[in-house]
Structures are given as C-alpha cells and as structure tokens.
C-alpha cells in the first residue's frame, strides 16, 4: 500500500505526451526557489551591503509580482509556446547581465533585477493549467496536483543545496548564471515539446473577462480561494522568522538549516503517506478540513523547548501542508474560468507569495516584543482564521467549473 502512490506518480509521469512536458517543467522551475537567495549572495560577493542585496532581491520579486499576471494573461490569449520561448531567452540573459555587467553602485542593477522578475518563465502556471486541460480522470488529476505540491517541497529543499554545491566549484555569480541558464533550457524544452492539449488564443471572449484587470478574480469562488490561500501563507512567513530566532535562543545558529529541513521533509513525507489513497469526499469539503489540520500543526511549535523538539514539531506539524497545496490547485482547476487557467494559477501563486511576505514583515516587527513563541502563537491564530474562512467559503468553492477547458482529442 505504501508503494501505491509512487507507482501512481510514475504511471502518470511516464504516460505518452505527458512525460515530456512534465519533466521539462521540472528543469525550468529549478531557479524559482533559490533566485532571491542567489541574488543576495551575488551582490554581497560584488562588495555590496546587505541593504543593497535585499533591495535587488526585493525588486526581482516586485517584477515577478507585477509581470507574471500579464504574462499569464498573454499565455491564455495566444498560447504558451511564444511566451515560453521569449522568456527562456530573456530571463537568463537578464540575470547574466546582472551578474557580469552591473555592480552594487550601478543604477542598471535594480532595473535588470526587475526585468528578470518580469521575464521569469511561467512554467509553474503553464504546467498546472496543462494538468487541468488534459483529459484525465478526477483521481488522476488529483494525483497530478499532489505531484505538483510534492515537487514544490522537493525543490524548496533541494534547490538551495544545488546552489551550494555549484558554489563549491565556483563563485556565486557563476552559480546563479548556471542555474538561470538551466532554467532557460527547461523553458525552451517545455515550449518545443508536443502536447496533447493546445491552448487556443482567445483575444476577445464574449463576456470580456480577460479585459478586466482582475481577470479570473472576477469570479467570487476564485476570489475567495485566493483569499484563503493568502491568509494560510501568512503563518509560513511568520514561522520563517520565528524558527531561526528560536534556534538562536536554544541552540547553535548553525543548526538552523537542519531545523528548516525538518519542516520541508515533514511536508513531503506527509504528502506521500497521507496522500497515498485519495479520499472519496469532494475536494471542496475536504479542503477546509485539511486547512484545519494545517492550523493545528502550526500550534505544535508552541510546545517546543529545544531545537530538537522544534524540529520534531515542525516535521509532524507540516504533514498536511503539501495536501493543502494540492487541494488548492485542484480547486483552482475547478472554479476558474477554463479560458483563464494560466492566469488563475498565477494569481493563486501570487496570493501565497504576498501572504508569505506579509508574514515575514509582521514576524520581523513582532519578534522583539513577543519573541519566537509569541510569533508562533500569532501564526497559529492566523492559520485558524484561514481554516474558518475555508469553512465559510465551502459552498462557494463547490460550484465547479464555470467554463470547461477544451482538450485535444
């Protein structure tokens, strides 16, 4: 039974016409989860201050937040291939320029950081919208989104390790350029790989939704779901600040990375263990329960008294995180307008980025007053609020697909 889920992953990911896009999308997403850290290391290596490094990394994130919905909207209108081809070339070029042709004292460095953020290949949204459009059974689609959630956890853990390995044989600048190039190659591969589903350009849908600034967020169910996702991401940001502060108080700062790893490993193991058999309960009813389990998990660090007990609390408490993420993606595929799926998944990702950023900012402001345990308590309270919102929106999230996506025969 424990081997059932890996076998289902393998069966899905080796299927004809699926294997190519799925594996190229993994390669194209390697830079996503390490680029902000890599930029900080590069600017410091160039002699810049931490303030300058933080500014460059923040502007990269701003560019990504401002540009990605517009890029995704163009994908939904014109198809993914031209966008992936263009971003596959611009993205690594911009980052190479930042590393080798600008410096901390240059006005061009912040500008290039914004350009790189805007040009990030939309592989996440493209692949997740592709899963929604593929002619899959409901349980197969849930397995696909569980794979996406598990992949996120693996990349969050593994991508920084890959960056560290590259830096052992070269500079931070060379490592960043290498990873960006690999991501560009992955985006090229994803663009050029034949797919059984083609996204048709729809420049003017009959109801004009794509002309709205909000796009898919005009739908109440999609707006409610992104709200839940944003609220649920705030505790992640809060804990991101509280974990190293706790370790500083109770152990050696050098063990912070190990404690963080427990957080990610627990989520990945939870996906494999708890997700090995799909529930027969409809996802819109299952999702609030998963969010409530996630909220309960965020309370476990309040019981920690040492770095070891914190690691255990994070490993156990994070078990539902990947399942919550998979449920979110399944719901996006069900409640979003089928003509706007790429943009819908992009807004969903941005909701988590914004929530995480708000949590980190709040954690920084609260840390001196409340300490790590106080921030853990706030994180638990916000997570409970997210669970309450998810239960309140349960009926809205159960309305299903508004406009079916078209699948190729």
C-alpha positions in Angstrom: 0.0 0.0 0.0 2.9 2.4 0.8 4.2 1.9 -2.7 0.8 2.7 -4.3 1.3 6.5 -4.5 4.8 6.4 -6.0 3.6 3.9 -8.6 0.7 6.2 -9.5 3.1 9.1 -9.8 5.3 7.1 -12.1 2.4 5.8 -14.2 1.2 9.4 -14.8 4.6 11.0 -15.4 5.7 8.4 -17.9 2.5 8.5 -19.9 2.8 9.3 -23.6 2.5 13.0 -24.3 2.8 13.8 -20.6 6.3 12.8 -19.8 8.0 15.4 -21.9 6.1 18.5 -20.6 6.2 17.2 -17.0 9.9 16.6 -16.9 10.9 19.7 -18.8 8.7 21.7 -16.4 10.8 20.4 -13.5 14.0 21.6 -15.2 12.5 25.0 -16.0 11.4 25.5 -12.4 14.9 25.0 -10.8 15.6 28.7 -10.4 12.3 29.6 -8.9 13.0 28.6 -5.3 16.6 29.9 -5.0 16.9 33.0 -7.0 16.3 35.5 -4.3 18.9 33.9 -2.1 21.3 33.7 -5.0 20.9 37.4 -5.8 21.7 38.3 -2.2 24.9 36.2 -2.4 25.9 37.7 -5.7 25.5 41.3 -4.5 27.5 40.5 -1.4 30.2 38.8 -3.5 30.4 42.0 -5.6 31.0 44.0 -2.4 27.5 45.4 -1.9 25.9 45.8 1.5 23.1 43.6 2.9 20.7 46.5 2.3 21.7 46.7 -1.3 21.4 42.9 -1.7 17.9 43.0 -0.1 16.8 45.8 -2.4 17.9 43.9 -5.5 16.2 40.7 -4.3 13.0 42.6 -3.4 12.9 44.3 -6.8 13.2 41.0 -8.5 10.2 39.8 -6.5 8.3 43.0 -7.4 9.0 42.5 -11.0 7.7 38.9 -10.8 4.6 40.0 -8.9 3.8 42.8 -11.4 4.7 40.9 -14.6 3.5 37.4 -14.0 -0.3 38.0 -14.3 0.2 39.9 -17.5 2.5 37.2 -18.9 0.0 34.5 -17.9 -2.9 36.5 -19.5 -0.9 36.6 -22.8 -0.4 32.8 -22.5 -4.2 32.3 -22.1 -4.9 34.5 -25.2 -2.1 33.4 -27.5 -0.8 30.1 -26.2 2.2 29.1 -24.1 4.8 28.5 -26.8 5.7 32.1 -27.8 5.8 33.2 -24.2 8.0 30.3 -23.1 10.3 30.8 -26.0 10.7 34.6 -25.3 11.1 34.2 -21.5 13.6 31.3 -22.0 15.9 33.7 -23.7 15.3 37.0 -21.8 15.4 35.5 -18.3 18.9 34.0 -18.3 20.2 36.9 -20.4 18.9 39.4 -17.8 20.4 37.5 -14.9 23.8 37.1 -16.7 23.7 40.9 -17.3 23.0 41.5 -13.6 26.0 39.3 -12.6 28.6 40.2 -15.1 27.7 43.7 -16.4 26.4 45.5 -13.3 27.5 46.2 -9.8 26.2 47.4 -6.4 26.9 51.0 -7.4 25.2 50.8 -10.8 21.8 52.2 -11.5 21.3 49.4 -14.0 21.4 46.6 -11.4 18.0 47.3 -9.8 16.5 47.8 -13.3 17.8 44.5 -14.6 16.6 42.7 -11.4 13.0 44.0 -12.2 13.4 42.8 -15.8 14.5 39.4 -14.7 11.5 39.1 -12.4 9.1 40.0 -15.1 10.7 37.6 -17.5 10.6 34.5 -15.2 9.3 31.7 -17.5 5.7 30.9 -16.4 6.4 27.2 -16.1 4.5 26.7 -12.9 1.3 28.2 -14.2 1.6 26.6 -17.6 2.1 23.1 -16.2 -0.7 23.4 -13.7 -3.1 24.7 -16.3 -2.0 21.9 -18.6 -2.9 19.3 -15.9 -6.4 20.9 -15.8 -6.8 20.7 -19.6 -5.5 17.2 -20.0 -8.2 14.5 -20.5 -7.6 12.9 -17.1 -10.0 11.2 -14.6 -10.7 13.2 -11.4 -8.5 10.9 -9.3 -5.7 11.2 -11.9 -5.9 15.0 -11.8 -5.7 15.0 -8.0 -2.6 12.8 -8.2 -1.1 15.3 -10.7 -1.7 18.2 -8.3 -0.3 16.2 -5.4 2.8 15.6 -7.5 3.0 19.4 -8.1 2.7 20.0 -4.3 5.4 17.4 -3.6 7.6 18.8 -6.3 7.4 22.2 -4.7 8.6 20.8 -1.3 11.5 18.9 -3.0 12.6 22.0 -4.9 12.4 24.2 -1.8 14.7 21.7 0.0 16.9 20.7 -2.9 17.4 23.9 -5.0 19.4 25.7 -2.3 21.5 22.6 -1.9 22.2 22.6 -5.6 23.2 26.3 -5.4 25.6 25.5 -2.5 27.1 22.6 -4.5 27.7 24.9 -7.5 29.3 27.5 -5.3 31.8 24.9 -4.1 33.3 24.8 -7.6 32.9 28.5 -8.5 31.6 31.9 -7.4 28.0 32.8 -6.5 27.8 34.7 -9.8 28.8 31.6 -11.8 26.3 29.5 -9.8 23.5 32.0 -10.5 24.3 32.1 -14.2 24.4 28.3 -14.4 21.0 27.8 -12.7 19.4 30.6 -14.8 20.7 29.0 -18.0 19.4 25.6 -16.9 16.0 27.1 -16.2 16.0 28.8 -19.6 16.9 25.5 -21.3 14.0 23.9 -19.4 11.6 26.5 -20.6 12.8 26.0 -24.2 12.2 22.3 -23.8 8.7 22.8 -22.4 7.9 25.2 -25.3 9.1 22.8 -28.0 7.7 19.6 -26.6 4.5 18.5 -28.3 1.4 18.4 -26.0 -1.9 16.6 -26.5 -3.6 19.9 -25.4 -3.1 23.2 -27.3 -4.1 26.5 -25.6 -6.0 28.5 -28.3 -5.6 32.2 -28.4 -8.7 34.0 -27.3 -8.2 37.7 -27.6 -11.8 38.7 -27.0 -14.0 36.3 -25.1 -17.7 37.1 -25.4 -18.1 38.4 -21.8 -14.8 40.4 -21.9 -13.3 38.8 -18.8 -9.8 39.0 -20.0 -10.2 42.8 -20.5 -10.8 43.1 -16.7 -7.8 44.0 -14.5 -8.9 41.2 -12.2 -9.4 38.6 -14.9 -10.3 35.2 -13.2 -10.6 37.0 -9.8 -13.9 38.4 -11.0 -15.4 35.0 -10.1 -16.4 35.0 -6.4 -15.2 31.4 -5.9 -11.8 32.1 -7.3 -11.5 35.4 -5.3 -12.5 33.5 -2.1 -10.0 30.7 -2.8 -7.1 33.2 -3.3 -8.1 34.9 -0.1 -7.9 31.6 1.8 -4.5 30.9 0.2 -3.1 34.3 1.1 -4.2 34.0 4.7 -2.8 30.5 5.0 0.5 31.7 3.7 0.9 34.3 6.4 1.9 31.7 9.1 4.6 30.4 6.8 6.2 33.8 6.7 5.8 34.3 10.4 7.5 30.9 11.1 10.2 31.7 8.7 11.3 34.5 11.1 10.5 32.6 14.3 12.4 29.4 13.6 15.9 31.0 13.3 15.2 33.2 16.3 14.1 30.2 18.4 17.3 28.3 17.4 19.4 31.3 18.3 17.9 31.2 21.8 18.0 27.5 22.4 20.9 26.1 20.3 23.6 26.8 17.8 22.7 29.1 14.9 24.5 26.7 12.6 21.7 24.1 13.1 19.0 26.4 11.7 19.3 24.8 8.3 18.7 21.3 9.7 15.6 22.6 11.6 14.2 24.2 8.4 14.8 20.9 6.6 12.6 19.1 9.1 9.8 21.5 8.1 10.1 20.6 4.4 10.8 16.9 4.9 7.7 16.6 7.1 5.5 18.1 4.4 7.0 15.8 1.7 6.6 12.7 3.8 3.0 13.8 4.7 2.2 14.0 1.0 3.5 10.5 0.4 2.0 8.9 3.4 -1.4 10.7 3.9 -2.0 11.2 0.2 -1.4 7.6 -0.9 -5.1 7.0 -1.1 -7.4 9.7 -2.4 -10.5 10.5 -0.4 -13.9 10.0 -1.8 -15.0 13.2 -0.2 -15.4 16.1 -2.6 -12.3 18.3 -2.6 -14.3 21.5 -1.6 -15.4 19.6 1.5 -12.1 18.0 2.2 -10.1 21.2 1.7 -11.3 23.1 4.9 -10.5 20.0 7.0 -7.0 19.9 5.6 -6.6 23.7 6.4 -7.8 23.0 9.9 -5.2 20.2 10.2 -2.6 22.6 9.0 -3.7 25.1 11.6 -3.3 22.5 14.3 0.1 21.7 13.0 1.2 25.3 13.3 0.4 25.2 17.0 2.9 22.4 17.7 6.0 24.6 17.8 4.4 26.3 20.9 5.3 23.1 22.8 9.0 23.1 21.7 11.6 23.6 24.4 14.8 22.9 22.4 15.9 22.8 18.8 15.3 19.0 18.7 11.8 19.3 19.9 11.2 22.2 17.5 12.5 20.0 14.6 10.1 17.2 15.6 7.2 19.7 16.0 7.8 21.1 12.5 8.2 17.7 10.9 4.9 16.5 12.4 3.0 19.7 12.1 3.9 20.2 8.4 2.5 16.9 7.3 -0.7 18.5 5.9 1.0 21.4 4.0 1.5 19.6 0.7 -2.0 18.2 0.8 -3.4 21.7 1.4 -1.4 22.9 -1.6 -2.7 20.1 -3.8 -6.2 20.8 -2.7 -5.8 24.4 -3.6 -4.6 23.6 -7.1 -7.4 21.1 -7.7 -9.9 23.8 -6.6 -8.4 26.4 -8.9 -8.8 24.0 -11.8 -12.5 23.5 -10.9 -13.6 27.1 -10.0 -11.6 29.2 -12.5 -12.8 30.1 -16.0 -11.4 27.5 -18.3 -10.2 30.2 -20.7 -8.2 31.9 -18.0 -6.5 28.9 -16.3 -2.9 30.0 -16.6 -3.7 33.5 -15.2 -5.8 31.8 -12.4 -2.9 29.7 -11.3 -0.6 32.7 -11.5 -2.9 34.7 -9.2 -3.0 31.7 -6.8 0.8 31.5 -6.6 1.0 35.3 -6.1 -1.5 35.0 -3.2 0.8 32.7 -1.4 3.8 34.9 -2.2 2.0 38.0 -0.8 0.8 36.2 2.3 4.3 34.8 3.0 5.8 38.3 2.5 3.2 39.9 4.9 4.0 37.2 7.4 7.8 37.8 7.2 7.3 41.5 7.7 4.9 41.0 10.6 7.3 38.5 12.2 10.1 40.9 12.0 8.0 43.6 13.7 6.7 41.3 16.4 9.9 39.4 17.2 11.5 41.9 19.7 8.2 42.3 21.6 6.8 38.8 21.6 9.8 36.5 21.0 9.7 33.3 19.0 6.9 31.7 21.0 4.8 34.8 20.6 5.3 34.7 16.9 4.4 31.0 16.8 1.2 31.8 18.7 0.3 34.5 16.1 1.0 32.1 13.3 -1.3 29.5 14.9 -4.1 32.1 15.3 -3.8 33.3 11.7 -3.9 29.7 10.5 -7.1 29.1 12.5 -8.6 32.2 10.8 -7.7 30.7 7.4 -9.4 27.5 8.4 -12.5 29.4 9.5 -12.5 31.3 6.1 -12.2 28.0 4.2 -15.2 26.5 6.0 -17.2 29.7 5.4 -16.4 29.5 1.7 -17.0 25.8 1.4 -20.3 26.1 -0.5 -18.9 28.7 -2.9 -15.9 26.5 -3.7 -18.2 23.6 -4.6 -19.8 25.3 -7.6 -17.4 23.7 -10.0 -16.1 24.7 -13.4 -17.6 27.8 -14.9 -16.3 27.4 -18.5 -14.9 24.0 -19.4 -11.4 23.9 -20.8 -11.0 22.4 -24.3 -9.0 19.3 -24.7 -7.5 17.9 -27.8 -8.7 14.5 -28.8 
